[in-house]
Amino acid sequence: MSNFSTRQVYIDYNATTPLNAEVKAAMIADFEVFGNASSMHGSGRAAHARVEEARRSVGTLLGASQGEVVFTSGGSEANNMVFQTMRRLGLEKKGGRTEIITTEIEHPCVLNSAKYLEKLGFTVLFLPVDEYGAVKPDALRAAVSERTLFVSVMMANNETGTVADIGEISRLAKEAGAFMHTDAVQAVGKIPVDVTALGVDYLTVSAHKIYGPKGVGALYVKKGSPLYPLIQGGHQEDGMRAGTYNNIGILGFGKAADLALREIERYGTEIAGLRARLRDGLLERVPRIKINGHPDNTLPNTLNVSFPGAEGEAILLSLDIMGIEVSTGSACASGSLEPSHVLMAMGLDPELAHGSIRFSLGWGISADDIDYVLETLPPVIARLRAMSTVSALLP
C-alpha cells in the first residue's frame, strides 16, 4: 500500500491477482492433508485424489480432458517446456522442420526461448503486428511452410489486451503441418477458452492470474502431442515433470479454476462495464490521449493509454502517492531504459510508448474506485505536461 495515501485502488490485475477468499480457505483446509501425492499409503492417496480433482477442474476450465493437463510452477515453465520439446524435435530432424514462428509482442519467456533456439541454429521468424497489436494474417500465411515446426502466438496481450484469432492462426499452422502453441495466461478466466475449438496442441495457463496462488500453473498438451520433460527426476506427471507435488498450490489452482468458470460471464459484463467507464472518462477529461489496442477484440479488463507529454514512470509514481497502483507501458520500471517492445511493434514512437499506462481491472474494483481515478489522474497529467519540454511541441 502507498505510504502517502490511506486509500488503495489496485488496478494492476494483469500483473497478479489477490487470492480469492474461497481459494484461501480451501488451501488452509488442505494443510491437514500432508501426504506425498506420490505415496501409495492412505495419506498419499488422499493427497493424490485432491491433485487429480484439481486437474479435472483446470481441464474443465480449458475444455480439456483431465489427462491433457500437466502441472508446472507457472506460465514461464510451461512455455519453456514447449520450446524445449521443439528443440528436441528439431535437433532430431523430425521431418526436416527447424523453423519456428512467433510474434514481436510475446511475453519475454517466449521471446527469450525463441532467441535461445535461434542461437542453436533454428530459423525463428518474429511476425509483425498491426497498429492494434494483432497478428497480420497475410504475414503468417506467407511465413508458414513445410519447414515450419512450430507456431507460438499469445492469445491475449498482457499490455494492450488485444485478443488474437488463435483459431484462424492454428488453422494456418495445421495446414502447414506445424504444431501450435498459445500462451493464454492473460486470457483464461477473462474470456471463454476452449482448446478444442481453438485447435491448439499446447496452451499455457497460470493460477495467480485467476485469483489463485503464485508458483503454480499448467500446460495443456493435446493427446498425442509430443512433450519432453524440462525437469528430470521422478515419475510425477506421467514422467513429464519431476518433483514432489505442490499439493496446496495445485488444490488452490483447482478451486480458482472452478470459480473462474462459474463467474466468467459475469466477469465479462461487469468488468467490461468498469473498463468502459474508465476509458470514456479519460477521453472526456484528459486531452490528447491515445487508447492502445484493438477497440473490440480486447480483454474486458485491460486498458492501455498513452499520455503524450508525460513520462509513464512519473505518472505511475504520482498515482502511487495517491494510492492508485497501475503499471507503466514502458519497461523502465523493470530497470530497462527501452520503451515497451509491444507498443513499439505496434508502431508507436518512443516518446508515446514511454508515456503509456496500463490499467488492468479485476474483482474488487468498484465504480467509486474508477471515479477516484478519474478525479485524480487529470491534474497529475496536467502537472507533468506543464513540466515537460516535449509537451510544448505537441499539437
Contacts in CASP RR format, 6 or more apart in sequence:
PFRMAT RR
TARGET T0000
AUTHOR 0000-0000-0000
METHOD contacts of the structure
MODEL  1
MSNFSTRQVYIDYNATTPLNAEVKAAMIADFEVFGNASSMHGSGRAAHAR
VEEARRSVGTLLGASQGEVVFTSGGSEANNMVFQTMRRLGLEKKGGRTEI
ITTEIEHPCVLNSAKYLEKLGFTVLFLPVDEYGAVKPDALRAAVSERTLF
VSVMMANNETGTVADIGEISRLAKEAGAFMHTDAVQAVGKIPVDVTALGV
DYLTVSAHKIYGPKGVGALYVKKGSPLYPLIQGGHQEDGMRAGTYNNIGI
LGFGKAADLALREIERYGTEIAGLRARLRDGLLERVPRIKINGHPDNTLP
NTLNVSFPGAEGEAILLSLDIMGIEVSTGSACASGSLEPSHVLMAMGLDP
ELAHGSIRFSLGWGISADDIDYVLETLPPVIARLRAMSTVSALLP
1 8 0 8 1.000
1 323 0 8 1.000
2 8 0 8 1.000
2 320 0 8 1.000
2 321 0 8 1.000
2 322 0 8 1.000
2 323 0 8 1.000
2 325 0 8 1.000
4 320 0 8 1.000
4 321 0 8 1.000
4 322 0 8 1.000
4 323 0 8 1.000
5 321 0 8 1.000
5 322 0 8 1.000
5 323 0 8 1.000
7 322 0 8 1.000
7 323 0 8 1.000
7 372 0 8 1.000
8 323 0 8 1.000
8 325 0 8 1.000
9 323 0 8 1.000
9 324 0 8 1.000
9 325 0 8 1.000
9 365 0 8 1.000
9 369 0 8 1.000
9 372 0 8 1.000
9 373 0 8 1.000
10 18 0 8 1.000
10 325 0 8 1.000
10 365 0 8 1.000
11 324 0 8 1.000
11 325 0 8 1.000
11 326 0 8 1.000
11 359 0 8 1.000
11 360 0 8 1.000
11 361 0 8 1.000
11 365 0 8 1.000
11 369 0 8 1.000
11 373 0 8 1.000
12 325 0 8 1.000
12 326 0 8 1.000
12 327 0 8 1.000
12 358 0 8 1.000
12 360 0 8 1.000
13 301 0 8 1.000
13 360 0 8 1.000
13 361 0 8 1.000
13 362 0 8 1.000
14 158 0 8 1.000
14 159 0 8 1.000
14 186 0 8 1.000
14 209 0 8 1.000
14 301 0 8 1.000
14 302 0 8 1.000
14 327 0 8 1.000
14 358 0 8 1.000
14 360 0 8 1.000
15 327 0 8 1.000
15 360 0 8 1.000
16 208 0 8 1.000
16 209 0 8 1.000
16 214 0 8 1.000
17 208 0 8 1.000
17 209 0 8 1.000
17 210 0 8 1.000
17 211 0 8 1.000
17 212 0 8 1.000
17 362 0 8 1.000
17 363 0 8 1.000
18 211 0 8 1.000
19 211 0 8 1.000
19 212 0 8 1.000
19 213 0 8 1.000
20 211 0 8 1.000
20 212 0 8 1.000
20 255 0 8 1.000
20 256 0 8 1.000
20 259 0 8 1.000
20 363 0 8 1.000
22 255 0 8 1.000
22 259 0 8 1.000
23 211 0 8 1.000
23 212 0 8 1.000
23 213 0 8 1.000
23 252 0 8 1.000
23 255 0 8 1.000
23 256 0 8 1.000
23 259 0 8 1.000
26 251 0 8 1.000
26 252 0 8 1.000
26 255 0 8 1.000
27 213 0 8 1.000
27 248 0 8 1.000
27 249 0 8 1.000
27 251 0 8 1.000
27 252 0 8 1.000
27 255 0 8 1.000
30 50 0 8 1.000
30 247 0 8 1.000
30 248 0 8 1.000
30 251 0 8 1.000
30 252 0 8 1.000
31 248 0 8 1.000
33 43 0 8 1.000
33 46 0 8 1.000
33 47 0 8 1.000
33 50 0 8 1.000
33 247 0 8 1.000
34 43 0 8 1.000
34 47 0 8 1.000
35 43 0 8 1.000
35 44 0 8 1.000
35 46 0 8 1.000
35 47 0 8 1.000
35 247 0 8 1.000
36 43 0 8 1.000
36 44 0 8 1.000
36 47 0 8 1.000
36 244 0 8 1.000
36 245 0 8 1.000
37 44 0 8 1.000
37 47 0 8 1.000
37 48 0 8 1.000
37 50 0 8 1.000
37 51 0 8 1.000
37 244 0 8 1.000
37 245 0 8 1.000
37 247 0 8 1.000
38 44 0 8 1.000
38 48 0 8 1.000
38 235 0 8 1.000
38 236 0 8 1.000
38 244 0 8 1.000
38 245 0 8 1.000
39 45 0 8 1.000
39 47 0 8 1.000
47 245 0 8 1.000
47 247 0 8 1.000
48 245 0 8 1.000
50 247 0 8 1.000
50 250 0 8 1.000
50 251 0 8 1.000
51 71 0 8 1.000
51 245 0 8 1.000
51 247 0 8 1.000
51 250 0 8 1.000
51 251 0 8 1.000
52 66 0 8 1.000
53 251 0 8 1.000
53 254 0 8 1.000
54 250 0 8 1.000
54 251 0 8 1.000
54 252 0 8 1.000
54 253 0 8 1.000
54 254 0 8 1.000
54 255 0 8 1.000
54 257 0 8 1.000
55 66 0 8 1.000
55 67 0 8 1.000
55 69 0 8 1.000
55 71 0 8 1.000
55 250 0 8 1.000
55 254 0 8 1.000
56 66 0 8 1.000
57 253 0 8 1.000
57 254 0 8 1.000
57 255 0 8 1.000
57 257 0 8 1.000
57 258 0 8 1.000
58 64 0 8 1.000
58 69 0 8 1.000
58 205 0 8 1.000
58 218 0 8 1.000
58 253 0 8 1.000
58 254 0 8 1.000
58 257 0 8 1.000
59 65 0 8 1.000
59 66 0 8 1.000
59 68 0 8 1.000
59 69 0 8 1.000
59 220 0 8 1.000
59 257 0 8 1.000
60 257 0 8 1.000
60 261 0 8 1.000
61 188 0 8 1.000
61 189 0 8 1.000
61 193 0 8 1.000
61 205 0 8 1.000
61 257 0 8 1.000
61 258 0 8 1.000
61 260 0 8 1.000
61 261 0 8 1.000
62 69 0 8 1.000
62 188 0 8 1.000
62 193 0 8 1.000
62 194 0 8 1.000
62 195 0 8 1.000
62 203 0 8 1.000
62 205 0 8 1.000
62 220 0 8 1.000
63 193 0 8 1.000
63 194 0 8 1.000
63 195 0 8 1.000
63 196 0 8 1.000
64 195 0 8 1.000
64 196 0 8 1.000
64 220 0 8 1.000
65 223 0 8 1.000
67 223 0 8 1.000
68 195 0 8 1.000
68 220 0 8 1.000
68 221 0 8 1.000
68 222 0 8 1.000
68 223 0 8 1.000
69 218 0 8 1.000
69 219 0 8 1.000
69 220 0 8 1.000
69 221 0 8 1.000
70 78 0 8 1.000
70 81 0 8 1.000
70 218 0 8 1.000
70 219 0 8 1.000
70 220 0 8 1.000
70 221 0 8 1.000
70 227 0 8 1.000
70 237 0 8 1.000
70 238 0 8 1.000
70 240 0 8 1.000
70 241 0 8 1.000
71 216 0 8 1.000
71 217 0 8 1.000
71 218 0 8 1.000
71 237 0 8 1.000
71 241 0 8 1.000
71 245 0 8 1.000
71 246 0 8 1.000
71 250 0 8 1.000
71 253 0 8 1.000
72 78 0 8 1.000
72 81 0 8 1.000
72 216 0 8 1.000
72 217 0 8 1.000
72 218 0 8 1.000
72 219 0 8 1.000
72 241 0 8 1.000
73 215 0 8 1.000
73 216 0 8 1.000
73 217 0 8 1.000
73 246 0 8 1.000
74 206 0 8 1.000
74 207 0 8 1.000
74 215 0 8 1.000
74 216 0 8 1.000
74 217 0 8 1.000
74 218 0 8 1.000
75 109 0 8 1.000
75 183 0 8 1.000
75 185 0 8 1.000
75 204 0 8 1.000
75 205 0 8 1.000
75 206 0 8 1.000
75 217 0 8 1.000
76 109 0 8 1.000
77 217 0 8 1.000
77 230 0 8 1.000
78 204 0 8 1.000
78 205 0 8 1.000
78 206 0 8 1.000
78 217 0 8 1.000
78 218 0 8 1.000
78 219 0 8 1.000
79 107 0 8 1.000
79 109 0 8 1.000
79 110 0 8 1.000
79 113 0 8 1.000
79 152 0 8 1.000
79 181 0 8 1.000
79 183 0 8 1.000
79 204 0 8 1.000
80 109 0 8 1.000
80 113 0 8 1.000
80 230 0 8 1.000
81 219 0 8 1.000
81 227 0 8 1.000
81 228 0 8 1.000
81 229 0 8 1.000
81 230 0 8 1.000
81 240 0 8 1.000
81 241 0 8 1.000
82 150 0 8 1.000
82 152 0 8 1.000
82 181 0 8 1.000
82 202 0 8 1.000
82 204 0 8 1.000
82 219 0 8 1.000
82 227 0 8 1.000
83 110 0 8 1.000
83 113 0 8 1.000
83 114 0 8 1.000
83 116 0 8 1.000
83 117 0 8 1.000
83 152 0 8 1.000
84 113 0 8 1.000
84 228 0 8 1.000
84 230 0 8 1.000
85 226 0 8 1.000
85 227 0 8 1.000
85 228 0 8 1.000
86 100 0 8 1.000
86 117 0 8 1.000
86 149 0 8 1.000
86 150 0 8 1.000
86 179 0 8 1.000
87 117 0 8 1.000
87 120 0 8 1.000
87 122 0 8 1.000
88 228 0 8 1.000
89 97 0 8 1.000
89 149 0 8 1.000
89 226 0 8 1.000
90 96 0 8 1.000
90 97 0 8 1.000
90 98 0 8 1.000
90 122 0 8 1.000
90 149 0 8 1.000
91 120 0 8 1.000
94 149 0 8 1.000
96 147 0 8 1.000
97 146 0 8 1.000
97 147 0 8 1.000
97 148 0 8 1.000
97 149 0 8 1.000
97 178 0 8 1.000
98 121 0 8 1.000
98 122 0 8 1.000
98 123 0 8 1.000
98 147 0 8 1.000
98 149 0 8 1.000
99 122 0 8 1.000
99 123 0 8 1.000
99 124 0 8 1.000
99 125 0 8 1.000
99 145 0 8 1.000
99 147 0 8 1.000
99 148 0 8 1.000
99 149 0 8 1.000
100 114 0 8 1.000
100 117 0 8 1.000
100 122 0 8 1.000
100 123 0 8 1.000
100 124 0 8 1.000
100 125 0 8 1.000
100 148 0 8 1.000
100 149 0 8 1.000
100 150 0 8 1.000
100 151 0 8 1.000
100 152 0 8 1.000
101 124 0 8 1.000
101 125 0 8 1.000
101 127 0 8 1.000
101 140 0 8 1.000
101 143 0 8 1.000
101 144 0 8 1.000
101 148 0 8 1.000
101 150 0 8 1.000
101 151 0 8 1.000
101 152 0 8 1.000
101 173 0 8 1.000
101 178 0 8 1.000
102 110 0 8 1.000
102 111 0 8 1.000
102 114 0 8 1.000
102 124 0 8 1.000
102 125 0 8 1.000
102 126 0 8 1.000
102 127 0 8 1.000
102 151 0 8 1.000
102 152 0 8 1.000
102 153 0 8 1.000
103 126 0 8 1.000
103 127 0 8 1.000
103 128 0 8 1.000
103 129 0 8 1.000
103 135 0 8 1.000
103 153 0 8 1.000
103 154 0 8 1.000
103 345 0 8 1.000
104 126 0 8 1.000
104 127 0 8 1.000
104 128 0 8 1.000
104 129 0 8 1.000
104 341 0 8 1.000
104 345 0 8 1.000
105 129 0 8 1.000
105 133 0 8 1.000
105 154 0 8 1.000
105 157 0 8 1.000
105 159 0 8 1.000
105 341 0 8 1.000
105 342 0 8 1.000
105 345 0 8 1.000
105 346 0 8 1.000
106 114 0 8 1.000
106 152 0 8 1.000
106 153 0 8 1.000
106 154 0 8 1.000
106 183 0 8 1.000
107 154 0 8 1.000
107 158 0 8 1.000
107 183 0 8 1.000
107 185 0 8 1.000
110 152 0 8 1.000
110 154 0 8 1.000
110 183 0 8 1.000
111 126 0 8 1.000
111 341 0 8 1.000
114 124 0 8 1.000
114 126 0 8 1.000
114 152 0 8 1.000
115 124 0 8 1.000
117 124 0 8 1.000
118 124 0 8 1.000
123 147 0 8 1.000
125 143 0 8 1.000
127 135 0 8 1.000
127 136 0 8 1.000
127 139 0 8 1.000
127 140 0 8 1.000
127 143 0 8 1.000
127 153 0 8 1.000
128 136 0 8 1.000
128 139 0 8 1.000
128 345 0 8 1.000
129 135 0 8 1.000
129 136 0 8 1.000
129 345 0 8 1.000
129 346 0 8 1.000
130 136 0 8 1.000
130 346 0 8 1.000
131 346 0 8 1.000
131 347 0 8 1.000
132 160 0 8 1.000
132 162 0 8 1.000
132 293 0 8 1.000
132 294 0 8 1.000
132 295 0 8 1.000
132 297 0 8 1.000
132 346 0 8 1.000
133 157 0 8 1.000
133 160 0 8 1.000
133 162 0 8 1.000
133 293 0 8 1.000
133 294 0 8 1.000
133 342 0 8 1.000
133 345 0 8 1.000
133 346 0 8 1.000
134 162 0 8 1.000
134 164 0 8 1.000
134 165 0 8 1.000
134 294 0 8 1.000
134 297 0 8 1.000
135 153 0 8 1.000
135 164 0 8 1.000
135 165 0 8 1.000
135 169 0 8 1.000
137 165 0 8 1.000
137 168 0 8 1.000
137 169 0 8 1.000
137 172 0 8 1.000
140 151 0 8 1.000
140 169 0 8 1.000
140 172 0 8 1.000
141 172 0 8 1.000
144 151 0 8 1.000
144 172 0 8 1.000
144 173 0 8 1.000
144 175 0 8 1.000
144 176 0 8 1.000
144 178 0 8 1.000
145 176 0 8 1.000
146 176 0 8 1.000
146 177 0 8 1.000
148 173 0 8 1.000
148 176 0 8 1.000
148 177 0 8 1.000
148 178 0 8 1.000
149 178 0 8 1.000
149 179 0 8 1.000
150 178 0 8 1.000
150 179 0 8 1.000
150 180 0 8 1.000
150 181 0 8 1.000
151 169 0 8 1.000
151 170 0 8 1.000
151 172 0 8 1.000
151 173 0 8 1.000
151 178 0 8 1.000
151 179 0 8 1.000
151 180 0 8 1.000
151 181 0 8 1.000
152 180 0 8 1.000
152 181 0 8 1.000
152 182 0 8 1.000
152 183 0 8 1.000
153 164 0 8 1.000
153 166 0 8 1.000
153 169 0 8 1.000
153 181 0 8 1.000
153 182 0 8 1.000
154 164 0 8 1.000
154 182 0 8 1.000
154 183 0 8 1.000
154 184 0 8 1.000
154 185 0 8 1.000
154 186 0 8 1.000
155 163 0 8 1.000
155 164 0 8 1.000
155 166 0 8 1.000
155 182 0 8 1.000
155 183 0 8 1.000
155 184 0 8 1.000
155 186 0 8 1.000
155 187 0 8 1.000
155 193 0 8 1.000
155 203 0 8 1.000
156 162 0 8 1.000
156 163 0 8 1.000
156 164 0 8 1.000
156 184 0 8 1.000
156 186 0 8 1.000
156 187 0 8 1.000
156 190 0 8 1.000
156 191 0 8 1.000
156 299 0 8 1.000
156 302 0 8 1.000
157 164 0 8 1.000
157 186 0 8 1.000
157 293 0 8 1.000
157 342 0 8 1.000
158 185 0 8 1.000
158 186 0 8 1.000
159 292 0 8 1.000
159 302 0 8 1.000
159 304 0 8 1.000
159 329 0 8 1.000
159 340 0 8 1.000
159 342 0 8 1.000
159 343 0 8 1.000
159 358 0 8 1.000
160 292 0 8 1.000
160 293 0 8 1.000
160 294 0 8 1.000
160 298 0 8 1.000
160 302 0 8 1.000
160 304 0 8 1.000
160 342 0 8 1.000
160 343 0 8 1.000
160 346 0 8 1.000
160 358 0 8 1.000
161 186 0 8 1.000
161 293 0 8 1.000
161 294 0 8 1.000
161 298 0 8 1.000
161 299 0 8 1.000
161 302 0 8 1.000
161 304 0 8 1.000
162 293 0 8 1.000
162 294 0 8 1.000
162 297 0 8 1.000
162 298 0 8 1.000
163 187 0 8 1.000
163 191 0 8 1.000
163 294 0 8 1.000
163 297 0 8 1.000
163 298 0 8 1.000
163 299 0 8 1.000
164 182 0 8 1.000
165 297 0 8 1.000
166 182 0 8 1.000
166 198 0 8 1.000
166 199 0 8 1.000
166 200 0 8 1.000
167 197 0 8 1.000
167 198 0 8 1.000
167 199 0 8 1.000
167 200 0 8 1.000
169 180 0 8 1.000
170 180 0 8 1.000
170 182 0 8 1.000
170 198 0 8 1.000
170 199 0 8 1.000
170 200 0 8 1.000
171 199 0 8 1.000
173 179 0 8 1.000
173 180 0 8 1.000
174 180 0 8 1.000
174 199 0 8 1.000
179 201 0 8 1.000
179 202 0 8 1.000
179 225 0 8 1.000
180 199 0 8 1.000
180 200 0 8 1.000
180 201 0 8 1.000
180 202 0 8 1.000
181 200 0 8 1.000
181 201 0 8 1.000
181 202 0 8 1.000
181 203 0 8 1.000
181 204 0 8 1.000
182 198 0 8 1.000
182 200 0 8 1.000
182 202 0 8 1.000
182 203 0 8 1.000
182 204 0 8 1.000
183 204 0 8 1.000
184 193 0 8 1.000
184 203 0 8 1.000
184 204 0 8 1.000
184 205 0 8 1.000
185 204 0 8 1.000
185 205 0 8 1.000
185 206 0 8 1.000
185 209 0 8 1.000
186 209 0 8 1.000
186 299 0 8 1.000
186 302 0 8 1.000
187 193 0 8 1.000
187 299 0 8 1.000
188 205 0 8 1.000
188 209 0 8 1.000
188 210 0 8 1.000
188 260 0 8 1.000
189 209 0 8 1.000
189 210 0 8 1.000
189 260 0 8 1.000
189 261 0 8 1.000
189 264 0 8 1.000
189 267 0 8 1.000
190 264 0 8 1.000
190 267 0 8 1.000
190 268 0 8 1.000
190 271 0 8 1.000
190 299 0 8 1.000
190 300 0 8 1.000
190 301 0 8 1.000
191 264 0 8 1.000
191 268 0 8 1.000
191 299 0 8 1.000
191 300 0 8 1.000
192 264 0 8 1.000
193 203 0 8 1.000
195 203 0 8 1.000
195 220 0 8 1.000
195 222 0 8 1.000
199 222 0 8 1.000
200 220 0 8 1.000
200 222 0 8 1.000
201 221 0 8 1.000
201 222 0 8 1.000
201 225 0 8 1.000
202 219 0 8 1.000
202 220 0 8 1.000
202 221 0 8 1.000
202 222 0 8 1.000
202 225 0 8 1.000
203 219 0 8 1.000
203 220 0 8 1.000
204 218 0 8 1.000
204 219 0 8 1.000
204 220 0 8 1.000
205 217 0 8 1.000
205 218 0 8 1.000
205 219 0 8 1.000
205 220 0 8 1.000
206 216 0 8 1.000
206 217 0 8 1.000
206 218 0 8 1.000
207 213 0 8 1.000
207 214 0 8 1.000
207 215 0 8 1.000
207 216 0 8 1.000
207 217 0 8 1.000
207 218 0 8 1.000
207 249 0 8 1.000
207 252 0 8 1.000
207 253 0 8 1.000
207 254 0 8 1.000
207 256 0 8 1.000
208 214 0 8 1.000
208 215 0 8 1.000
208 216 0 8 1.000
210 256 0 8 1.000
210 257 0 8 1.000
210 259 0 8 1.000
210 260 0 8 1.000
211 256 0 8 1.000
211 259 0 8 1.000
211 260 0 8 1.000
211 363 0 8 1.000
212 252 0 8 1.000
212 253 0 8 1.000
212 255 0 8 1.000
212 256 0 8 1.000
213 248 0 8 1.000
213 249 0 8 1.000
213 252 0 8 1.000
213 253 0 8 1.000
213 256 0 8 1.000
215 246 0 8 1.000
215 249 0 8 1.000
216 246 0 8 1.000
216 249 0 8 1.000
216 250 0 8 1.000
216 252 0 8 1.000
216 253 0 8 1.000
217 253 0 8 1.000
218 253 0 8 1.000
219 227 0 8 1.000
221 227 0 8 1.000
221 240 0 8 1.000
227 240 0 8 1.000
229 239 0 8 1.000
229 240 0 8 1.000
229 241 0 8 1.000
229 242 0 8 1.000
230 241 0 8 1.000
231 241 0 8 1.000
231 242 0 8 1.000
231 243 0 8 1.000
232 242 0 8 1.000
233 239 0 8 1.000
233 242 0 8 1.000
233 243 0 8 1.000
234 242 0 8 1.000
234 243 0 8 1.000
235 242 0 8 1.000
236 242 0 8 1.000
236 243 0 8 1.000
236 244 0 8 1.000
236 245 0 8 1.000
260 267 0 8 1.000
263 363 0 8 1.000
267 300 0 8 1.000
267 301 0 8 1.000
267 362 0 8 1.000
267 363 0 8 1.000
268 300 0 8 1.000
271 300 0 8 1.000
271 301 0 8 1.000
271 361 0 8 1.000
271 362 0 8 1.000
271 363 0 8 1.000
271 365 0 8 1.000
272 300 0 8 1.000
272 301 0 8 1.000
273 300 0 8 1.000
274 361 0 8 1.000
274 365 0 8 1.000
274 366 0 8 1.000
274 367 0 8 1.000
274 370 0 8 1.000
275 300 0 8 1.000
275 301 0 8 1.000
275 302 0 8 1.000
275 303 0 8 1.000
275 359 0 8 1.000
275 361 0 8 1.000
277 367 0 8 1.000
277 370 0 8 1.000
278 303 0 8 1.000
278 359 0 8 1.000
278 361 0 8 1.000
278 370 0 8 1.000
278 373 0 8 1.000
278 374 0 8 1.000
279 291 0 8 1.000
279 303 0 8 1.000
279 305 0 8 1.000
281 374 0 8 1.000
282 289 0 8 1.000
282 305 0 8 1.000
282 374 0 8 1.000
282 377 0 8 1.000
283 289 0 8 1.000
283 291 0 8 1.000
285 374 0 8 1.000
285 377 0 8 1.000
285 378 0 8 1.000
286 307 0 8 1.000
286 377 0 8 1.000
286 378 0 8 1.000
286 381 0 8 1.000
288 307 0 8 1.000
288 308 0 8 1.000
288 394 0 8 1.000
288 395 0 8 1.000
289 305 0 8 1.000
289 306 0 8 1.000
289 307 0 8 1.000
289 308 0 8 1.000
290 305 0 8 1.000
290 306 0 8 1.000
290 308 0 8 1.000
290 348 0 8 1.000
290 352 0 8 1.000
291 303 0 8 1.000
291 304 0 8 1.000
291 305 0 8 1.000
292 304 0 8 1.000
292 305 0 8 1.000
292 306 0 8 1.000
292 343 0 8 1.000
292 346 0 8 1.000
292 348 0 8 1.000
292 356 0 8 1.000
293 304 0 8 1.000
293 346 0 8 1.000
301 360 0 8 1.000
301 361 0 8 1.000
301 362 0 8 1.000
302 358 0 8 1.000
302 359 0 8 1.000
302 360 0 8 1.000
302 361 0 8 1.000
303 358 0 8 1.000
303 359 0 8 1.000
303 360 0 8 1.000
303 361 0 8 1.000
304 329 0 8 1.000
304 343 0 8 1.000
304 356 0 8 1.000
304 357 0 8 1.000
304 358 0 8 1.000
304 359 0 8 1.000
305 356 0 8 1.000
305 357 0 8 1.000
305 359 0 8 1.000
306 343 0 8 1.000
306 348 0 8 1.000
306 352 0 8 1.000
306 353 0 8 1.000
306 355 0 8 1.000
306 356 0 8 1.000
307 315 0 8 1.000
307 355 0 8 1.000
307 356 0 8 1.000
307 357 0 8 1.000
307 381 0 8 1.000
307 384 0 8 1.000
308 351 0 8 1.000
308 352 0 8 1.000
308 355 0 8 1.000
308 390 0 8 1.000
308 391 0 8 1.000
308 394 0 8 1.000
309 351 0 8 1.000
309 355 0 8 1.000
309 384 0 8 1.000
309 385 0 8 1.000
309 388 0 8 1.000
309 390 0 8 1.000
309 391 0 8 1.000
309 394 0 8 1.000
310 355 0 8 1.000
310 381 0 8 1.000
310 384 0 8 1.000
310 385 0 8 1.000
310 388 0 8 1.000
310 391 0 8 1.000
311 354 0 8 1.000
311 355 0 8 1.000
311 384 0 8 1.000
311 388 0 8 1.000
312 328 0 8 1.000
312 329 0 8 1.000
312 330 0 8 1.000
312 332 0 8 1.000
312 354 0 8 1.000
312 355 0 8 1.000
312 356 0 8 1.000
312 357 0 8 1.000
313 328 0 8 1.000
313 330 0 8 1.000
313 332 0 8 1.000
313 333 0 8 1.000
314 384 0 8 1.000
315 326 0 8 1.000
315 328 0 8 1.000
315 355 0 8 1.000
315 357 0 8 1.000
315 377 0 8 1.000
315 380 0 8 1.000
315 381 0 8 1.000
315 384 0 8 1.000
316 326 0 8 1.000
316 327 0 8 1.000
316 328 0 8 1.000
316 333 0 8 1.000
316 357 0 8 1.000
318 380 0 8 1.000
318 383 0 8 1.000
318 384 0 8 1.000
319 325 0 8 1.000
319 326 0 8 1.000
319 373 0 8 1.000
319 376 0 8 1.000
319 377 0 8 1.000
319 380 0 8 1.000
322 376 0 8 1.000
322 380 0 8 1.000
324 372 0 8 1.000
324 373 0 8 1.000
324 376 0 8 1.000
324 377 0 8 1.000
326 357 0 8 1.000
326 358 0 8 1.000
326 359 0 8 1.000
327 333 0 8 1.000
327 357 0 8 1.000
327 358 0 8 1.000
327 360 0 8 1.000
328 355 0 8 1.000
328 356 0 8 1.000
328 357 0 8 1.000
328 358 0 8 1.000
329 339 0 8 1.000
329 340 0 8 1.000
329 342 0 8 1.000
329 343 0 8 1.000
329 353 0 8 1.000
329 355 0 8 1.000
329 356 0 8 1.000
329 357 0 8 1.000
329 358 0 8 1.000
330 338 0 8 1.000
330 339 0 8 1.000
330 340 0 8 1.000
330 353 0 8 1.000
330 354 0 8 1.000
330 355 0 8 1.000
330 356 0 8 1.000
331 338 0 8 1.000
331 339 0 8 1.000
331 340 0 8 1.000
331 341 0 8 1.000
332 338 0 8 1.000
332 339 0 8 1.000
332 354 0 8 1.000
339 348 0 8 1.000
339 350 0 8 1.000
339 353 0 8 1.000
339 354 0 8 1.000
340 353 0 8 1.000
340 356 0 8 1.000
343 352 0 8 1.000
343 353 0 8 1.000
343 356 0 8 1.000
344 350 0 8 1.000
344 353 0 8 1.000
348 356 0 8 1.000
351 390 0 8 1.000
359 373 0 8 1.000
385 391 0 8 1.000
END
